[in-house]
Amino acid sequence: MLDINGILGLAALMGGIKHGEQSYNDDSARTYSVMILTAMGVSMVVPEFIPEADWKIYSAFTIGAMVVLYTLFLRMQVGPHSYFFSYSYPEKRRKKQPEEEQAPPVNLGFSIGTLVFGVIVIGALAEVMSKTLDLGLEGTGAPPVITAIVVAAISAAPEILTALRAALANRMQSVVNIALGASLSTVILTVPVMEAMALYTGQPFQMAMTPVQTVMVFITLIVSAINLNDGETNAIEGMTHFVLFATFIMLSLLGL
């Protein structure tokens, strides 16, 4: 809801108002969309129909499926299909860029270390923040999901600001990579970890998605599949996603 409807919707809306139609690589959007739909369906919707006696088998299968799916995705993203996610597509629709256009080498170890450190710090701060917000909202009658939404929005603040700046600079490919990439990573990396913890503790992992939330997820994926199919975004497409995000917030306030 936050990544696709919130970030992508607001960025496409603001960018569309300023620049009109904004181009991006439709291969990247289709790849992200189909993987998000598959990952969410397999790991978040289908488990609701699995008999309790078979949850361990299906949890183990889910972990394996998500690992294989994400491994293949990373292979595509950094390997022979890396041009799928290139901003200047289709001019760079080939496996290797010209020598003068190649990006300078980066320190892989330093990048991984920085990423891991950032994830740990953000996770710790999010945990502290959620406890503080729970205490602050106690007695107000606000649904518990509001805490999760606020913490998620604050945690994703760097992504939100980066996406908005990219949209205003007419770099919609960066917005697509940020919003859809974050959404895919949230599902395909978080769920296997939770499933592994469930298997370790022997307690079934309940996704606890309400029927309304499930419907909102599928509406979002259908709308994104339609909007992100032609290689261009505009303000109308951005508004449709942002209206879905506002609807999600309203449903959360209503406790649905």
TISENU-420028 format. One line per 8 residues: number of its first residue (from 0); their letters; for each residue x, y, z of N, C-alpha, C. Coordinates in nm, 2 decimals, padded with zeros to 4 digits. Example, Ala and Ser with C-alpha at 12.3 -4.5 7.8 and 13.67 -1.06 7.14 Angstrom:
2
0	as	01.32,-00.57,00.78,01.23,-00.45,00.78,01.32,-00.33,00.78 ~ 01.28,-00.22,00.71,01.37,-00.11,00.71,01.29,00.00,00.79
***
This chain:
256
0	mldingil	00.08,-00.12,00.00,00.00,00.00,00.00,00.09,00.13,00.00 ~ 00.19,00.13,00.08,00.27,00.25,00.09,00.36,00.26,-00.03 ~ 00.43,00.15,-00.07,00.52,00.16,-00.18,00.46,00.19,-00.31 ~ 00.36,00.11,-00.35,00.30,00.12,-00.48,00.20,00.23,-00.49 ~ 00.10,00.24,-00.39,00.00,00.34,-00.40,00.05,00.47,-00.34 ~ 00.12,00.47,-00.23,00.17,00.59,-00.17,00.28,00.66,-00.25 ~ 00.40,00.59,-00.25,00.52,00.65,-00.31,00.50,00.67,-00.46 ~ 00.47,00.56,-00.53,00.45,00.56,-00.68,00.34,00.65,-00.72
8	glaalmgg	00.23,00.64,-00.65,00.11,00.73,-00.68,00.14,00.88,-00.67 ~ 00.20,00.92,-00.55,00.23,01.06,-00.53,00.33,01.11,-00.63 ~ 00.44,01.03,-00.65,00.54,01.07,-00.74,00.49,01.08,-00.88 ~ 00.41,00.99,-00.93,00.36,01.00,-01.07,00.26,01.12,-01.08 ~ 00.19,01.15,-00.97,00.10,01.26,-00.97,00.17,01.39,-00.98 ~ 00.27,01.41,-00.89,00.35,01.53,-00.90,00.43,01.55,-01.02 ~ 00.49,01.44,-01.06,00.57,01.44,-01.19,00.49,01.47,-01.31 ~ 00.37,01.41,-01.31,00.28,01.43,-01.42,00.23,01.57,-01.43
16	ikhgeqsy	00.20,01.63,-01.32,00.15,01.77,-01.32,00.26,01.86,-01.37 ~ 00.39,01.83,-01.34,00.50,01.91,-01.38,00.55,01.89,-01.52 ~ 00.56,01.76,-01.56,00.62,01.72,-01.69,00.52,01.65,-01.79 ~ 00.40,01.63,-01.75,00.31,01.55,-01.84,00.34,01.41,-01.83 ~ 00.35,01.34,-01.95,00.38,01.20,-01.95,00.53,01.18,-01.93 ~ 00.56,01.08,-01.84,00.70,01.05,-01.80,00.73,00.91,-01.84 ~ 00.84,00.89,-01.91,00.88,00.76,-01.97,00.96,00.68,-01.87 ~ 00.95,00.55,-01.88,01.03,00.45,-01.80,01.03,00.32,-01.88
24	nddsarty	01.11,00.23,-01.84,01.13,00.10,-01.91,01.01,00.01,-01.86 ~ 00.92,-00.02,-01.96,00.80,-00.10,-01.92,00.84,-00.25,-01.89 ~ 00.96,-00.29,-01.93,01.01,-00.43,-01.90,01.03,-00.44,-01.75 ~ 01.08,-00.33,-01.69,01.11,-00.34,-01.54,00.98,-00.34,-01.47 ~ 00.88,-00.26,-01.51,00.75,-00.25,-01.44,00.68,-00.39,-01.45 ~ 00.68,-00.45,-01.56,00.61,-00.58,-01.58,00.68,-00.69,-01.49 ~ 00.82,-00.68,-01.49,00.89,-00.78,-01.41,00.86,-00.77,-01.27 ~ 00.86,-00.64,-01.22,00.83,-00.62,-01.08,00.69,-00.66,-01.05
32	svmiltam	00.59,-00.62,-01.13,00.45,-00.65,-01.10,00.42,-00.80,-01.09 ~ 00.47,-00.87,-01.19,00.44,-01.02,-01.19,00.51,-01.09,-01.07 ~ 00.62,-01.04,-01.03,00.69,-01.11,-00.92,00.62,-01.07,-00.79 ~ 00.58,-00.95,-00.78,00.50,-00.91,-00.65,00.37,-00.99,-00.64 ~ 00.30,-01.00,-00.75,00.17,-01.07,-00.75,00.20,-01.22,-00.72 ~ 00.30,-01.28,-00.77,00.33,-01.42,-00.74,00.37,-01.44,-00.60 ~ 00.46,-01.35,-00.55,00.51,-01.36,-00.41,00.40,-01.34,-00.31 ~ 00.32,-01.24,-00.33,00.21,-01.21,-00.24,00.10,-01.33,-00.24
40	gvsmvvpe	00.07,-01.37,-00.36,-00.03,-01.48,-00.37,00.02,-01.61,-00.30 ~ 00.15,-01.65,-00.33,00.20,-01.77,-00.27,00.22,-01.76,-00.12 ~ 00.27,-01.65,-00.08,00.31,-01.64,00.06,00.21,-01.57,00.16 ~ 00.11,-01.49,00.10,00.03,-01.42,00.19,-00.12,-01.45,00.17 ~ -00.16,-01.50,00.06,-00.30,-01.53,00.04,-00.33,-01.68,00.04 ~ -00.26,-01.76,-00.03,-00.28,-01.91,-00.03,-00.27,-01.97,00.11 ~ -00.17,-01.92,00.20,-00.17,-01.98,00.33,-00.30,-01.98,00.41 ~ -00.39,-01.88,00.38,-00.51,-01.87,00.45,-00.60,-02.00,00.42
48	fipeadwk	-00.57,-02.07,00.32,-00.65,-02.19,00.28,-00.58,-02.32,00.30 ~ -00.46,-02.31,00.36,-00.39,-02.44,00.39,-00.44,-02.50,00.53 ~ -00.47,-02.62,00.53,-00.51,-02.69,00.66,-00.41,-02.67,00.77 ~ -00.45,-02.66,00.89,-00.36,-02.63,01.00,-00.26,-02.75,01.01 ~ -00.30,-02.87,00.98,-00.21,-02.98,01.00,-00.10,-02.98,00.90 ~ -00.11,-02.91,00.79,-00.01,-02.90,00.68,00.07,-02.77,00.68 ~ 00.06,-02.69,00.78,00.12,-02.56,00.77,00.27,-02.56,00.77 ~ 00.33,-02.66,00.84,00.48,-02.67,00.84,00.53,-02.70,00.70
56	iysaftig	00.47,-02.80,00.63,00.52,-02.83,00.50,00.51,-02.72,00.41 ~ 00.39,-02.64,00.41,00.38,-02.53,00.32,00.47,-02.42,00.36 ~ 00.49,-02.40,00.49,00.59,-02.29,00.53,00.73,-02.32,00.47 ~ 00.77,-02.44,00.48,00.90,-02.48,00.43,00.91,-02.46,00.28 ~ 00.80,-02.49,00.21,00.79,-02.47,00.07,00.79,-02.32,00.03 ~ 00.72,-02.24,00.11,00.72,-02.10,00.09,00.86,-02.04,00.10 ~ 00.94,-02.08,00.20,01.07,-02.03,00.22,01.16,-02.06,00.10 ~ 01.15,-02.19,00.05,01.23,-02.23,-00.06,01.19,-02.15,-00.19
64	amvvlytl	01.06,-02.14,-00.21,01.01,-02.07,-00.33,01.05,-01.92,-00.33 ~ 01.04,-01.85,-00.22,01.08,-01.71,-00.21,01.23,-01.70,-00.24 ~ 01.31,-01.79,-00.18,01.46,-01.78,-00.20,01.49,-01.80,-00.35 ~ 01.43,-01.90,-00.41,01.46,-01.92,-00.55,01.41,-01.80,-00.64 ~ 01.30,-01.75,-00.61,01.24,-01.64,-00.68,01.33,-01.52,-00.67 ~ 01.37,-01.49,-00.55,01.46,-01.37,-00.53,01.60,-01.38,-00.59 ~ 01.65,-01.51,-00.58,01.78,-01.53,-00.64,01.78,-01.51,-00.79 ~ 01.67,-01.56,-00.86,01.66,-01.54,-01.00,01.64,-01.39,-01.03
72	flrmqvgp	01.57,-01.32,-00.95,01.55,-01.18,-00.97,01.68,-01.10,-00.97 ~ 01.76,-01.13,-00.86,01.89,-01.07,-00.85,01.98,-01.10,-00.97 ~ 01.97,-01.23,-01.01,02.05,-01.27,-01.13,02.01,-01.19,-01.25 ~ 01.88,-01.17,-01.27,01.84,-01.09,-01.38,01.88,-00.94,-01.37 ~ 01.87,-00.89,-01.25,01.89,-00.75,-01.22,02.04,-00.71,-01.24 ~ 02.13,-00.79,-01.21,02.27,-00.76,-01.22,02.34,-00.84,-01.34 ~ 02.26,-00.92,-01.41,02.32,-01.01,-01.51,02.28,-00.97,-01.65 ~ 02.25,-01.06,-01.73,02.22,-01.04,-01.87,02.09,-00.95,-01.90
80	hsyffsys	02.00,-00.94,-01.80,01.88,-00.87,-01.82,01.88,-00.73,-01.74 ~ 02.00,-00.69,-01.71,02.02,-00.57,-01.63,01.96,-00.45,-01.70 ~ 01.95,-00.45,-01.83,01.90,-00.34,-01.91,01.75,-00.32,-01.89 ~ 01.68,-00.42,-01.83,01.54,-00.41,-01.80,01.52,-00.29,-01.70 ~ 01.62,-00.27,-01.62,01.60,-00.17,-01.51,01.68,-00.04,-01.53 ~ 01.72,-00.02,-01.66,01.80,00.09,-01.70,01.71,00.21,-01.72 ~ 01.75,00.33,-01.68,01.67,00.45,-01.69,01.67,00.49,-01.84 ~ 01.78,00.48,-01.91,01.79,00.53,-02.05,01.75,00.43,-02.15
88	ypekrrkk	01.68,00.33,-02.11,01.62,00.23,-02.21,01.53,00.31,-02.30 ~ 01.53,00.28,-02.44,01.58,00.16,-02.50,01.72,00.18,-02.56 ~ 01.78,00.30,-02.54,01.91,00.32,-02.61,02.02,00.22,-02.56 ~ 02.00,00.17,-02.43,02.10,00.08,-02.38,02.05,-00.06,-02.37 ~ 01.97,-00.09,-02.47,01.91,-00.23,-02.47,02.01,-00.33,-02.53 ~ 02.11,-00.35,-02.46,02.21,-00.45,-02.49,02.28,-00.49,-02.36 ~ 02.35,-00.60,-02.36,02.41,-00.66,-02.24,02.51,-00.57,-02.17 ~ 02.59,-00.50,-02.26,02.70,-00.42,-02.20,02.70,-00.28,-02.25
96	qpeeeqap	02.72,-00.19,-02.16,02.72,-00.05,-02.21,02.86,-00.02,-02.27 ~ 02.86,00.09,-02.35,02.99,00.13,-02.40,03.08,00.17,-02.29 ~ 03.21,00.15,-02.32,03.31,00.17,-02.21,03.30,00.31,-02.15 ~ 03.27,00.41,-02.23,03.27,00.54,-02.17,03.14,00.57,-02.08 ~ 03.04,00.48,-02.10,02.92,00.50,-02.02,02.91,00.41,-01.90 ~ 03.01,00.32,-01.89,03.00,00.23,-01.77,03.02,00.30,-01.64 ~ 02.95,00.26,-01.54,02.96,00.32,-01.41,03.09,00.29,-01.35 ~ 03.15,00.38,-01.27,03.27,00.35,-01.20,03.26,00.23,-01.11
104	pvnlgfsi	03.37,00.16,-01.08,03.36,00.04,-00.99,03.33,00.09,-00.85 ~ 03.26,00.00,-00.78,03.23,00.03,-00.64,03.28,-00.07,-00.55 ~ 03.30,-00.04,-00.42,03.35,-00.13,-00.32,03.23,-00.21,-00.27 ~ 03.22,-00.34,-00.32,03.11,-00.42,-00.29,03.10,-00.45,-00.14 ~ 03.21,-00.48,-00.08,03.21,-00.51,00.07,03.16,-00.39,00.15 ~ 03.21,-00.27,00.11,03.17,-00.15,00.19,03.02,-00.12,00.16 ~ 02.97,-00.14,00.04,02.83,-00.12,00.01,02.74,-00.22,00.09 ~ 02.78,-00.35,00.09,02.70,-00.44,00.17,02.70,-00.41,00.32
112	gtlvfgvi	02.82,-00.37,00.37,02.83,-00.34,00.51,02.74,-00.22,00.55 ~ 02.74,-00.12,00.46,02.66,00.00,00.49,02.51,-00.03,00.48 ~ 02.48,-00.12,00.39,02.34,-00.16,00.38,02.29,-00.24,00.50 ~ 02.37,-00.33,00.55,02.34,-00.41,00.66,02.33,-00.32,00.79 ~ 02.43,-00.23,00.80,02.42,-00.14,00.92,02.30,-00.05,00.92 ~ 02.26,00.00,00.80,02.14,00.08,00.79,02.02,00.01,00.82 ~ 02.01,-00.12,00.77,01.89,-00.20,00.80,01.88,-00.23,00.96 ~ 01.99,-00.26,01.02,01.99,-00.28,01.16,01.95,-00.16,01.24
120	vigalaev	02.00,-00.04,01.21,01.97,00.08,01.27,01.82,00.12,01.25 ~ 01.77,00.11,01.13,01.63,00.14,01.10,01.54,00.04,01.18 ~ 01.58,-00.08,01.18,01.49,-00.18,01.25,01.48,-00.15,01.40 ~ 01.60,-00.12,01.46,01.60,-00.09,01.60,01.52,00.04,01.63 ~ 01.54,00.14,01.55,01.47,00.27,01.57,01.32,00.25,01.55 ~ 01.28,00.16,01.45,01.14,00.14,01.43,01.07,00.07,01.54 ~ 01.15,-00.02,01.61,01.10,-00.10,01.72,01.07,00.00,01.84 ~ 01.17,00.09,01.87,01.16,00.19,01.97,01.04,00.28,01.94
128	msktldlg	01.03,00.32,01.82,00.93,00.42,01.78,00.79,00.36,01.79 ~ 00.78,00.23,01.75,00.65,00.16,01.76,00.60,00.16,01.91 ~ 00.69,00.13,02.00,00.65,00.12,02.14,00.61,00.26,02.19 ~ 00.68,00.36,02.15,00.65,00.50,02.19,00.51,00.54,02.14 ~ 00.49,00.51,02.01,00.36,00.55,01.95,00.25,00.47,02.02 ~ 00.27,00.34,02.05,00.17,00.26,02.12,00.13,00.33,02.25 ~ 00.23,00.38,02.32,00.20,00.44,02.45,00.13,00.57,02.43 ~ 00.17,00.65,02.32,00.10,00.77,02.29,-00.04,00.76,02.25
136	legtgapp	-00.07,00.65,02.17,-00.21,00.63,02.12,-00.30,00.56,02.22 ~ -00.24,00.51,02.33,-00.32,00.43,02.42,-00.43,00.52,02.48 ~ -00.55,00.47,02.48,-00.66,00.54,02.53,-00.73,00.63,02.43 ~ -00.67,00.65,02.31,-00.73,00.74,02.21,-00.83,00.67,02.13 ~ -00.83,00.54,02.13,-00.93,00.46,02.05,-00.88,00.44,01.91 ~ -00.76,00.48,01.88,-00.71,00.47,01.74,-00.67,00.32,01.72 ~ -00.70,00.26,01.60,-00.67,00.12,01.57,-00.52,00.10,01.58 ~ -00.48,-00.02,01.62,-00.34,-00.05,01.63,-00.26,-00.04,01.50
144	vitaivva	-00.33,-00.06,01.39,-00.26,-00.05,01.26,-00.21,00.09,01.23 ~ -00.26,00.19,01.30,-00.21,00.33,01.27,-00.07,00.34,01.31 ~ -00.03,00.27,01.42,00.11,00.27,01.46,00.20,00.21,01.35 ~ 00.16,00.10,01.30,00.23,00.04,01.19,00.25,00.13,01.07 ~ 00.14,00.20,01.03,00.14,00.28,00.91,00.24,00.40,00.94 ~ 00.23,00.46,01.06,00.32,00.58,01.09,00.47,00.53,01.09 ~ 00.49,00.42,01.15,00.63,00.37,01.16,00.68,00.34,01.02 ~ 00.60,00.27,00.94,00.64,00.24,00.80,00.67,00.36,00.72
152	aisaapei	00.59,00.47,00.74,00.60,00.59,00.66,00.73,00.66,00.70 ~ 00.76,00.66,00.83,00.88,00.73,00.88,01.01,00.65,00.83 ~ 01.00,00.51,00.84,01.11,00.43,00.80,01.14,00.44,00.65 ~ 01.03,00.46,00.57,01.05,00.48,00.43,01.07,00.62,00.38 ~ 01.09,00.71,00.48,01.10,00.85,00.44,01.22,00.88,00.34 ~ 01.33,00.81,00.35,01.44,00.84,00.25,01.39,00.79,00.11 ~ 01.32,00.68,00.10,01.27,00.63,-00.03,01.17,00.73,-00.08 ~ 01.08,00.78,00.01,00.97,00.87,-00.04,01.03,01.00,-00.09
160	ltalraal	01.13,01.06,-00.02,01.19,01.18,-00.06,01.27,01.16,-00.19 ~ 01.34,01.05,-00.20,01.42,01.02,-00.32,01.33,01.00,-00.44 ~ 01.22,00.93,-00.42,01.12,00.91,-00.53,01.06,01.04,-00.58 ~ 01.02,01.13,-00.49,00.96,01.25,-00.52,01.06,01.34,-00.60 ~ 01.18,01.35,-00.55,01.28,01.43,-00.62,01.31,01.37,-00.76 ~ 01.31,01.24,-00.77,01.33,01.18,-00.91,01.22,01.21,-01.00 ~ 01.09,01.21,-00.95,00.98,01.24,-01.03,00.98,01.38,-01.08 ~ 01.01,01.47,-00.99,01.02,01.61,-01.03,01.13,01.64,-01.12
168	anrmqsvv	01.23,01.56,-01.12,01.35,01.57,-01.22,01.32,01.49,-01.34 ~ 01.20,01.44,-01.36,01.16,01.37,-01.48,01.24,01.24,-01.50 ~ 01.27,01.17,-01.39,01.34,01.04,-01.39,01.25,00.93,-01.33 ~ 01.14,00.90,-01.41,01.04,00.81,-01.36,01.10,00.67,-01.34 ~ 01.20,00.63,-01.42,01.26,00.49,-01.40,01.31,00.47,-01.26 ~ 01.37,00.58,-01.20,01.42,00.57,-01.06,01.30,00.55,-00.97 ~ 01.19,00.62,-00.99,01.07,00.60,-00.91,01.02,00.46,-00.91 ~ 01.01,00.40,-01.04,00.96,00.26,-01.05,01.05,00.17,-00.98
176	nialgasl	01.18,00.19,-00.99,01.28,00.10,-00.93,01.26,00.11,-00.77 ~ 01.25,00.23,-00.72,01.24,00.25,-00.58,01.11,00.19,-00.52 ~ 00.99,00.23,-00.58,00.86,00.19,-00.53,00.84,00.04,-00.55 ~ 00.85,-00.01,-00.67,00.82,-00.15,-00.69,00.93,-00.24,-00.63 ~ 01.05,-00.20,-00.64,01.16,-00.27,-00.58,01.15,-00.29,-00.43 ~ 01.11,-00.18,-00.36,01.08,-00.19,-00.22,00.97,-00.28,-00.18 ~ 00.86,-00.27,-00.26,00.74,-00.35,-00.24,00.78,-00.50,-00.25 ~ 00.86,-00.53,-00.36,00.90,-00.67,-00.38,00.99,-00.72,-00.27
184	stviltvp	01.08,-00.64,-00.23,01.17,-00.68,-00.12,01.10,-00.70,00.01 ~ 01.00,-00.62,00.04,00.92,-00.63,00.16,00.86,-00.77,00.17 ~ 00.80,-00.81,00.06,00.73,-00.94,00.06,00.83,-01.06,00.06 ~ 00.91,-01.05,-00.04,00.99,-01.17,-00.07,01.11,-01.20,00.03 ~ 01.14,-01.09,00.11,01.25,-01.11,00.21,01.19,-01.13,00.35 ~ 01.08,-01.05,00.38,01.03,-01.05,00.51,00.95,-01.18,00.54 ~ 00.87,-01.23,00.45,00.79,-01.35,00.48,00.87,-01.47,00.50 ~ 00.97,-01.50,00.43,01.05,-01.62,00.46,01.12,-01.62,00.60
192	vmeamaly	01.16,-01.50,00.64,01.22,-01.49,00.77,01.11,-01.52,00.88 ~ 00.99,-01.46,00.86,00.89,-01.49,00.96,00.84,-01.64,00.96 ~ 00.84,-01.70,00.84,00.81,-01.84,00.83,00.91,-01.92,00.89 ~ 01.04,-01.89,00.88,01.15,-01.96,00.94,01.13,-01.95,01.10 ~ 01.10,-01.83,01.15,01.08,-01.82,01.29,00.96,-01.90,01.34 ~ 00.86,-01.91,01.26,00.74,-01.99,01.29,00.78,-02.14,01.30 ~ 00.85,-02.18,01.21,00.90,-02.32,01.21,00.99,-02.35,01.33 ~ 01.07,-02.26,01.36,01.17,-02.28,01.47,01.09,-02.28,01.61
200	tgqpfqma	00.99,-02.20,01.62,00.92,-02.19,01.75,00.80,-02.29,01.75 ~ 00.76,-02.34,01.64,00.65,-02.44,01.63,00.52,-02.37,01.64 ~ 00.51,-02.24,01.62,00.38,-02.17,01.62,00.35,-02.12,01.48 ~ 00.23,-02.16,01.43,00.19,-02.12,01.29,00.20,-01.97,01.27 ~ 00.24,-01.93,01.16,00.25,-01.79,01.12,00.12,-01.75,01.06 ~ 00.05,-01.66,01.12,-00.08,-01.61,01.07,-00.06,-01.47,01.00 ~ -00.09,-01.47,00.87,-00.07,-01.34,00.80,-00.18,-01.24,00.85 ~ -00.30,-01.29,00.89,-00.40,-01.20,00.95,-00.44,-01.09,00.86
208	mtpvqtvm	-00.45,-01.11,00.73,-00.50,-01.01,00.64,-00.65,-01.02,00.64 ~ -00.72,-00.91,00.66,-00.87,-00.91,00.66,-00.91,-00.92,00.52 ~ -01.04,-00.97,00.49,-01.09,-00.97,00.36,-01.08,-00.84,00.28 ~ -01.11,-00.73,00.36,-01.10,-00.60,00.29,-00.95,-00.57,00.25 ~ -00.86,-00.60,00.33,-00.72,-00.58,00.30,-00.67,-00.66,00.18 ~ -00.72,-00.79,00.17,-00.69,-00.88,00.06,-00.75,-00.82,-00.07 ~ -00.87,-00.77,-00.06,-00.93,-00.71,-00.18,-00.85,-00.58,-00.23 ~ -00.81,-00.50,-00.13,-00.73,-00.38,-00.16,-00.60,-00.42,-00.23
216	vfitlivs	-00.54,-00.53,-00.18,-00.41,-00.57,-00.24,-00.43,-00.61,-00.39 ~ -00.53,-00.68,-00.42,-00.56,-00.73,-00.55,-00.60,-00.61,-00.64 ~ -00.68,-00.52,-00.59,-00.71,-00.40,-00.67,-00.59,-00.32,-00.70 ~ -00.50,-00.31,-00.61,-00.37,-00.24,-00.63,-00.29,-00.30,-00.74 ~ -00.28,-00.43,-00.73,-00.20,-00.50,-00.83,-00.26,-00.50,-00.97 ~ -00.39,-00.51,-00.98,-00.46,-00.50,-01.10,-00.44,-00.36,-01.17 ~ -00.46,-00.25,-01.08,-00.45,-00.12,-01.13,-00.30,-00.09,-01.17 ~ -00.21,-00.14,-01.10,-00.07,-00.12,-01.14,-00.03,-00.19,-01.27
224	ainlndge	-00.09,-00.31,-01.28,-00.07,-00.39,-01.41,-00.12,-00.31,-01.53 ~ -00.23,-00.25,-01.51,-00.29,-00.17,-01.62,-00.21,-00.04,-01.65 ~ -00.18,00.03,-01.54,-00.11,00.16,-01.55,00.03,00.14,-01.60 ~ 00.10,00.04,-01.55,00.24,00.03,-01.58,00.27,-00.07,-01.69 ~ 00.19,-00.05,-01.80,00.20,-00.14,-01.91,00.24,-00.07,-02.04 ~ 00.26,00.06,-02.04,00.28,00.13,-02.17,00.41,00.21,-02.17 ~ 00.49,00.21,-02.06,00.61,00.28,-02.05,00.60,00.42,-02.03 ~ 00.48,00.47,-01.99,00.47,00.61,-01.95,00.37,00.63,-01.84
232	tnaiegmt	00.40,00.72,-01.75,00.30,00.76,-01.64,00.25,00.90,-01.66 ~ 00.14,00.93,-01.60,00.08,01.06,-01.61,00.01,01.09,-01.48 ~ -00.04,01.21,-01.46,-00.10,01.25,-01.34,-00.23,01.17,-01.30 ~ -00.30,01.13,-01.41,-00.42,01.05,-01.38,-00.39,00.92,-01.32 ~ -00.29,00.85,-01.38,-00.24,00.72,-01.32,-00.19,00.74,-01.18 ~ -00.12,00.85,-01.16,-00.07,00.87,-01.02,-00.19,00.89,-00.92 ~ -00.29,00.97,-00.97,-00.40,00.99,-00.88,-00.48,00.87,-00.85 ~ -00.49,00.77,-00.94,-00.56,00.65,-00.92,-00.49,00.57,-00.80
240	hfvlfatf	-00.36,00.57,-00.81,-00.29,00.50,-00.70,-00.30,00.57,-00.57 ~ -00.29,00.70,-00.57,-00.30,00.78,-00.45,-00.44,00.77,-00.39 ~ -00.54,00.76,-00.47,-00.68,00.75,-00.41,-00.69,00.61,-00.34 ~ -00.62,00.51,-00.40,-00.62,00.38,-00.34,-00.55,00.38,-00.20 ~ -00.44,00.46,-00.20,-00.37,00.48,-00.07,-00.46,00.55,00.03 ~ -00.52,00.65,-00.01,-00.61,00.73,00.08,-00.73,00.64,00.13 ~ -00.78,00.55,00.04,-00.88,00.45,00.08,-00.83,00.36,00.18 ~ -00.71,00.31,00.16,-00.65,00.22,00.26,-00.63,00.29,00.40
248	imlsllgl	-00.59,00.41,00.40,-00.58,00.49,00.53,-00.72,00.50,00.59 ~ -00.82,00.53,00.52,-00.96,00.55,00.57,-01.01,00.41,00.62 ~ -00.99,00.30,00.55,-01.03,00.17,00.60,-00.95,00.14,00.73 ~ -00.83,00.18,00.74,-00.75,00.15,00.86,-00.81,00.23,00.98 ~ -00.84,00.35,00.96,-00.90,00.44,01.06,-01.04,00.38,01.11 ~ -01.11,00.31,01.02,-01.23,00.25,01.05,-01.22,00.11,01.12 ~ -01.09,00.07,01.13,-01.06,-00.06,01.19,-01.09,-00.18,01.10 ~ -01.09,-00.16,00.97,-01.11,-00.26,00.87,-00.98,-00.31,00.81
***
